[in-house]
Amino acid sequence: MSLRSVILSTGSYLPDKIMTNSDLEKIVDTSDEWIVQRTGIRERHIAASDQPTSDMAIHAARRALESSGLSASDIDGVIVATTTPDQSFPSVAVRVQSALGMRAGPAFDVQAVCSGFVYALSVADAMLQTRAMKRVIVIGAEKMSSLLNWEDRTTCVLFGDGAGAIILEAQEGEGNGILSTHLYADGQFKDLLYTNGGTSTTGGAGQIVMHGKEVFKNAVTLMAGIVQEVLAKNSITTEQIDWLVPHQANLRIITNTADKLNMNMNKVIVTVDKHGNTSAASIPLALDVAVRDGRIQRGQTLLLEALGGGLTWAAALIKY
C-alpha cells in the first residue's frame, strides 16, 4: 500500500497593523485607484519593527497544532519557507522548534522566495515518503516590509507580512494527500526580481527591485505551463480541480492564469486584496482562510501554484 502525505490541519497569522491604500497615499506618490487597478490590493498587514519572522511563524504553527488536536511532542520536524529570516543563522525553523517545545529532529529553512512554500511542501513530502518522519509542520512566513523601499511606489504597494502553516502526516492508503509536486527555476531571469543586497555582498539584506512588466509576462506563461504539466501528470482535466490556490502576487496574474486554464474565478481562492503579496506565506495563508471559512472541504482536489524571484516556479496537486 502506498504512502501519502496528508494535510491534517492549517493555521495562519497576520500582524495587527493594517496598512490601507489610503495610508500609502500619504507616504508615496500613489492612489487607491492606481493600486487596485493594477494589483487588486486594497490593504496589507505590516509587522511591528520589533516583530521578527519567527514570531509570526510560531503563531501560525500553534494555530495549526490547535486545529489538529496534536501536541508539539507529536511533531517530528519543522520546515520553514522564508526569504526574510530573523538572522543569517540560526534558521527560523529552529526558533519555531524551540518555542513550541519540540523534541530534537529536523528543522531547517527553504529559500525560493514566493515559490518557497511549495518547495518546502515538496521536501516535506519526500521526507515523509522515505519514512524519515511521521509528521512535520511546513510553514511559509515572511516580513516583506523589511525589504521595501518606501519611496518606490512600484514595489512598496505590493507586499505585506504574515505566516501560514500546515501539518503533514504520512498515511497509508490511496485517499487524501499530496498527489504530485513540480519545482522549477531558471537563473537567466534572476535580474527581473531581486534584492540589491546580501550578507556576502553589501552586508545587509537590501531592498526589493522588480521589473514588473517582464515578471508579469513570465508569470502568466509559466503558471499556465506548469498547471498543464500537473494535469497531464495526474491524468485529470481542469474541471476536476475543485480549487485553485495560487500565490497571491497580483490579481491580474491570478485572473490571467485562470483565463488560460478556462477556470471560473469562483473556483479560485483570492486573498491578495486583504493580504497583499506575502511571498512564501501567501499560499498557506490563503489555504487556511478557505479551510476555516468552509470553502475547502475534505476530499476536494486543490491545485497550488506560485512564481517568485529567481525566477522560481512551482505547483502541487493535493487531495485535501
C-alpha positions as CSV (number, residue, x, y, z in Angstrom):
1,M,0.0,0.0,0.0
2,S,1.3,3.4,-0.9
3,L,2.2,6.2,1.5
4,R,0.5,9.6,1.2
5,S,1.4,13.0,2.8
6,V,-1.9,14.2,4.2
7,I,-2.7,17.7,5.4
8,L,-4.0,17.3,8.9
9,S,-4.6,20.9,9.7
10,T,-3.9,24.5,8.8
11,G,-3.1,27.7,10.7
12,S,-2.2,31.3,9.9
13,Y,-1.2,34.6,11.5
14,L,-1.4,38.2,10.4
15,P,0.2,41.2,12.2
16,D,-2.3,43.6,13.9
17,K,-1.3,46.6,11.9
18,I,-3.3,47.1,8.7
19,M,-1.9,49.5,6.0
20,T,-4.6,50.5,3.5
21,N,-4.0,52.1,0.1
22,S,-5.2,55.4,1.7
23,D,-2.4,55.1,4.2
24,L,0.1,54.6,1.4
25,E,-1.2,57.7,-0.4
26,K,0.3,59.7,2.5
27,I,3.8,58.4,2.2
28,V,4.3,57.8,-1.5
29,D,3.1,59.2,-4.9
30,T,0.2,56.7,-5.5
31,S,-3.5,56.4,-5.2
32,D,-6.0,53.7,-4.1
33,E,-7.4,53.7,-7.7
34,W,-3.9,53.1,-9.2
35,I,-3.1,50.3,-6.8
36,V,-6.4,48.5,-7.1
37,Q,-6.5,48.8,-10.9
38,R,-3.0,47.3,-11.3
39,T,-2.8,44.8,-8.5
40,G,-6.2,44.2,-6.9
41,I,-4.7,45.0,-3.5
42,R,-6.7,47.2,-1.0
43,E,-4.8,46.6,2.2
44,R,-1.9,44.6,3.7
45,H,-0.7,43.7,7.2
46,I,2.6,45.1,8.4
47,A,4.6,43.6,11.3
48,A,5.9,45.8,14.1
49,S,9.6,46.8,13.9
50,D,10.4,44.5,16.8
51,Q,8.4,41.6,15.5
52,P,10.6,39.1,13.6
53,T,9.5,36.5,11.0
54,S,9.9,33.7,13.6
55,D,7.2,35.3,15.8
56,M,4.7,35.1,13.0
57,A,5.8,31.6,12.1
58,I,5.3,30.5,15.7
59,H,1.8,31.9,15.9
60,A,0.8,30.1,12.7
61,A,2.3,26.8,13.8
62,R,0.5,27.0,17.2
63,R,-2.8,27.6,15.4
64,A,-2.2,24.6,13.1
65,L,-1.4,22.5,16.2
66,E,-4.6,23.6,17.9
67,S,-6.7,22.7,14.9
68,S,-5.0,19.3,14.7
69,G,-5.5,18.3,18.3
70,L,-1.9,17.3,18.4
71,S,0.8,18.5,20.8
72,A,4.3,19.6,19.9
73,S,5.7,16.2,21.0
74,D,3.7,14.6,18.2
75,I,5.6,16.5,15.5
76,D,8.9,15.2,14.2
77,G,10.2,18.2,12.2
78,V,9.8,21.8,11.0
79,I,10.4,23.2,7.6
80,V,10.1,27.0,7.1
81,A,9.9,28.7,3.7
82,T,11.2,32.2,4.1
83,T,13.4,34.8,2.4
84,T,13.3,37.1,5.4
85,P,14.9,35.2,8.3
86,D,15.5,36.8,11.7
87,Q,19.2,36.3,11.3
88,S,21.6,34.8,8.7
89,F,21.6,31.9,11.2
90,P,20.3,30.1,13.0
91,S,17.2,29.2,10.9
92,V,13.7,30.4,11.6
93,A,12.8,26.7,11.9
94,V,14.9,26.1,14.9
95,R,13.3,29.1,16.6
96,V,9.9,27.6,15.9
97,Q,11.1,24.2,17.2
98,S,12.4,25.8,20.4
99,A,9.3,27.9,21.0
100,L,6.9,25.0,20.6
101,G,9.0,22.8,22.9
102,M,9.5,20.1,20.3
103,R,12.0,17.3,20.7
104,A,15.1,17.2,18.6
105,G,14.5,16.5,15.0
106,P,14.9,18.0,11.5
107,A,14.4,21.8,11.5
108,F,15.6,24.0,8.6
109,D,14.6,26.8,6.2
110,V,14.0,26.7,2.5
111,Q,14.5,29.8,0.3
112,A,12.8,30.0,-3.1
113,V,11.0,33.4,-2.4
114,C,7.4,33.3,-3.4
115,S,7.6,29.7,-4.6
116,G,9.1,28.7,-1.2
117,F,6.1,27.1,0.4
118,V,5.6,24.7,-2.5
119,Y,9.3,23.9,-2.5
120,A,9.1,23.2,1.3
121,L,6.0,21.1,0.8
122,S,7.8,19.0,-1.8
123,V,10.8,18.5,0.6
124,A,8.5,17.5,3.4
125,D,6.6,15.1,1.2
126,A,9.8,13.4,0.1
127,M,11.0,13.0,3.7
128,L,7.6,11.6,4.8
129,Q,7.7,9.2,1.8
130,T,11.0,7.8,3.0
131,R,9.6,7.4,6.5
132,A,12.3,9.8,7.9
133,M,9.4,11.5,9.7
134,K,5.8,10.7,10.6
135,R,4.6,14.3,11.0
136,V,6.0,17.7,10.0
137,I,5.0,21.3,10.2
138,V,5.5,23.2,7.0
139,I,5.4,27.0,7.3
140,G,5.6,29.9,5.0
141,A,6.5,33.1,6.9
142,E,7.7,36.5,5.7
143,K,8.3,40.0,6.9
144,M,8.5,41.5,3.4
145,S,8.1,45.0,4.8
146,S,11.7,44.8,6.0
147,L,12.9,44.6,2.3
148,L,10.8,47.5,1.0
149,N,11.9,50.9,-0.3
150,W,9.0,53.0,0.9
151,E,9.8,55.6,-1.7
152,D,9.4,53.1,-4.6
153,R,5.7,53.1,-5.5
154,T,6.1,50.2,-7.9
155,T,7.1,47.8,-5.1
156,C,6.1,49.2,-1.7
157,V,2.4,49.0,-2.5
158,L,2.6,45.2,-3.3
159,F,3.9,43.4,-0.3
160,G,2.7,42.5,3.2
161,D,3.7,40.4,6.2
162,G,2.3,37.2,7.6
163,A,2.6,33.4,8.1
164,G,0.7,30.3,7.3
165,A,1.3,26.7,8.4
166,I,0.2,23.1,7.7
167,I,0.8,19.9,9.5
168,L,1.5,17.0,7.2
169,E,1.2,13.3,8.2
170,A,2.3,10.2,6.4
171,Q,-0.7,7.9,6.0
172,E,-1.1,4.5,4.3
173,G,-3.7,4.4,1.5
174,E,-4.9,5.9,-1.8
175,G,-7.2,8.6,-0.4
176,N,-6.3,12.1,0.5
177,G,-2.7,13.5,0.3
178,I,-0.2,15.1,-2.0
179,L,-0.5,13.7,-5.5
180,S,2.4,15.4,-7.1
181,T,4.8,18.4,-6.8
182,H,6.6,20.2,-9.6
183,L,9.5,22.5,-9.0
184,Y,11.4,24.7,-11.4
185,A,13.9,27.6,-11.5
186,D,15.6,29.5,-14.4
187,G,18.5,31.7,-13.4
188,Q,18.6,33.5,-16.7
189,F,15.7,35.6,-15.2
190,K,17.5,36.3,-11.9
191,D,17.7,40.1,-12.6
192,L,13.9,40.5,-13.1
193,L,13.1,40.4,-9.3
194,Y,15.8,40.6,-6.6
195,T,17.1,42.5,-3.6
196,N,20.1,44.9,-4.1
197,G,21.9,43.5,-1.1
198,G,23.0,40.4,0.8
199,T,25.2,39.3,3.7
200,S,28.2,38.4,1.5
201,T,28.0,41.4,-0.8
202,T,26.7,44.6,1.0
203,G,26.4,43.2,4.5
204,G,22.7,43.9,4.6
205,A,19.5,42.4,3.2
206,G,19.0,45.1,0.6
207,Q,15.7,46.2,-0.9
208,I,13.4,44.7,-3.5
209,V,13.9,45.7,-7.1
210,M,11.4,44.5,-9.7
211,H,10.9,44.8,-13.4
212,G,7.2,44.4,-13.3
213,K,6.2,44.0,-16.9
214,E,8.7,41.2,-17.5
215,V,7.7,39.4,-14.3
216,F,4.0,39.6,-15.2
217,K,4.6,38.3,-18.7
218,N,6.7,35.3,-17.5
219,A,4.3,34.6,-14.6
220,V,1.3,34.1,-16.7
221,T,3.1,31.9,-19.3
222,L,5.0,29.8,-16.7
223,M,2.0,29.4,-14.4
224,A,-0.2,28.2,-17.3
225,G,2.5,25.8,-18.4
226,I,3.2,24.2,-15.1
227,V,-0.5,23.7,-14.5
228,Q,-0.8,21.9,-17.8
229,E,2.1,19.7,-16.6
230,V,0.2,18.9,-13.4
231,L,-2.9,18.0,-15.3
232,A,-1.0,15.7,-17.7
233,K,1.0,14.1,-14.8
234,N,-2.2,13.2,-12.9
235,S,-4.4,12.4,-16.0
236,I,-7.0,14.9,-15.0
237,T,-8.8,17.9,-16.5
238,T,-9.3,21.4,-15.2
239,E,-12.9,20.6,-14.4
240,Q,-11.7,18.0,-11.9
241,I,-9.9,20.7,-9.8
242,D,-12.1,22.0,-7.1
243,W,-9.9,24.9,-6.0
244,L,-7.0,26.8,-7.4
245,V,-4.9,28.2,-4.6
246,P,-2.4,30.5,-6.3
247,H,0.4,32.6,-4.9
248,Q,-1.2,36.0,-4.1
249,A,1.0,38.4,-6.0
250,N,-1.3,40.3,-8.2
251,L,-5.0,39.9,-9.1
252,R,-4.3,40.4,-12.8
253,I,-1.8,37.5,-12.8
254,I,-4.3,35.3,-11.0
255,T,-7.2,36.1,-13.3
256,N,-5.0,35.8,-16.4
257,T,-3.8,32.3,-15.3
258,A,-7.4,31.3,-14.6
259,D,-8.4,32.5,-18.0
260,K,-5.7,30.5,-19.7
261,L,-7.0,27.4,-17.9
262,N,-10.6,28.2,-18.6
263,M,-11.3,28.2,-14.9
264,N,-14.1,30.2,-13.4
265,M,-12.9,32.7,-10.7
266,N,-15.5,31.2,-8.4
267,K,-13.0,28.2,-8.1
268,V,-10.0,30.4,-7.3
269,I,-9.1,31.3,-3.7
270,V,-8.2,35.1,-3.7
271,T,-6.8,36.9,-0.6
272,V,-4.5,39.3,-2.3
273,D,-6.9,42.2,-1.8
274,K,-6.6,41.8,2.0
275,H,-3.1,40.5,2.4
276,G,-1.0,41.9,-0.5
277,N,1.9,39.7,-1.6
278,T,3.2,37.9,1.4
279,S,5.7,35.8,-0.7
280,A,6.2,32.3,0.7
281,A,3.4,32.9,3.2
282,S,0.7,33.7,0.7
283,I,-0.4,30.1,-0.3
284,P,-0.7,28.7,3.2
285,L,-2.4,31.9,4.4
286,A,-5.0,31.6,1.5
287,L,-5.3,27.9,2.2
288,D,-6.1,28.5,5.9
289,V,-8.6,31.2,5.1
290,A,-10.5,28.9,2.8
291,V,-10.4,25.9,5.1
292,R,-11.7,28.0,8.0
293,D,-14.5,29.7,6.1
294,G,-15.7,26.3,4.8
295,R,-15.0,26.6,1.1
296,I,-12.3,24.0,1.1
297,Q,-13.7,20.6,2.2
298,R,-12.2,17.2,2.8
299,G,-11.9,15.1,-0.3
300,Q,-11.6,18.1,-2.7
301,T,-8.8,18.5,-5.2
302,L,-6.6,21.5,-4.7
303,L,-4.0,23.0,-7.1
304,L,-1.3,25.2,-5.6
305,E,0.9,27.2,-7.8
306,A,3.5,30.0,-7.4
307,L,6.2,32.1,-9.1
308,G,8.9,34.1,-7.4
309,G,12.3,35.7,-7.8
310,G,15.0,33.5,-9.4
311,L,12.8,33.0,-11.3
312,T,11.4,30.1,-9.4
313,W,8.0,28.5,-10.1
314,A,6.2,25.5,-8.6
315,A,3.0,23.7,-8.3
316,A,1.4,20.9,-6.2
317,L,-1.8,18.8,-6.6
318,I,-3.4,17.8,-3.4
319,K,-6.4,15.8,-2.4
320,Y,-7.4,17.5,0.7
